[in-house]
Each structure stands twice: as structure tokens, then as C-alpha cells.
């Protein structure tokens, strides 16, 4: 298999398991899923944060998956990095165990891999 084709396959695999998987999480946050609300309460965040995070996740997924708009994609990837690193820090600083702290970091690794493997048509061109 050619290197370019393998890179494209890896891009889509990491994008589906990373950024695109936030469709489910975004929906559950927007609809105030029971588990999402419980986690926010345990971390000390108000419930309305679920709506904000959910909308951002859904918009971020759309930005990353649709063609064109490379600057918007950069912002979406950055948003996912902020959200996931913040989630990991929130779990760590609230005294949650390593498993809960590591979960967002696994998704963060997938988001970073998706960003690094994206094809030239999805990259911001230096001007």
C-alpha cells in the first residue's frame, strides 16, 4: 500500500475515533445525559456547562469533517485540545483516579493524530 493512501486511511481512522466521536458526547451533553450531568456535578461545574460544551463539540465535529474551511478546522482542533486537556486536569485536580484522568488524554492523542495526519486540502496554507 502506498504511503499516501496509508496516511489517508490513518487520518480517517483517527478522525472517526477522535474528533468525529464527539458527536455522541456532544449530543449527550446538549441533552443533559444523566452520566454527563453527574460528572459535571462531581467536578463542581454547573449543569449549564453541559449545553455549552455539547454545542461546541458538535460544531467542532462539523468543522473538522466538512471539506474546505482550513482556518475553522484549526480552531476546532484547538478547541478539542482545550476541552480535553481541561477535562483531564479537572479529573486530576478533583482527586479522580488515573483511569478517569487518562480517558480524555486518550481522545486527545487521537485528536492530535488526526490533526497531524490531515491531508493538504484540510491544512491552513501559510500566506
TABEL-V433747 format. One record per run of one state. SS is the DSSP state (a for helix, b for strand, c for the rest). FROM is the first residue (numbers start at 0). LEN is the number of residues. If there is no record, write none. Layout:
ss-><SS;SS>
from-><FROM;FROM>
len-><LEN;LEN>
//
This chain:
ss-><c;a;c;a;c;a;c;a;c;a;c;a;c;a;c>
from-><0;2;17;18;30;33;43;47;65;69;93;97;117;119;122>
len-><2;15;1;12;3;10;4;18;4;24;4;20;2;3;5>
//
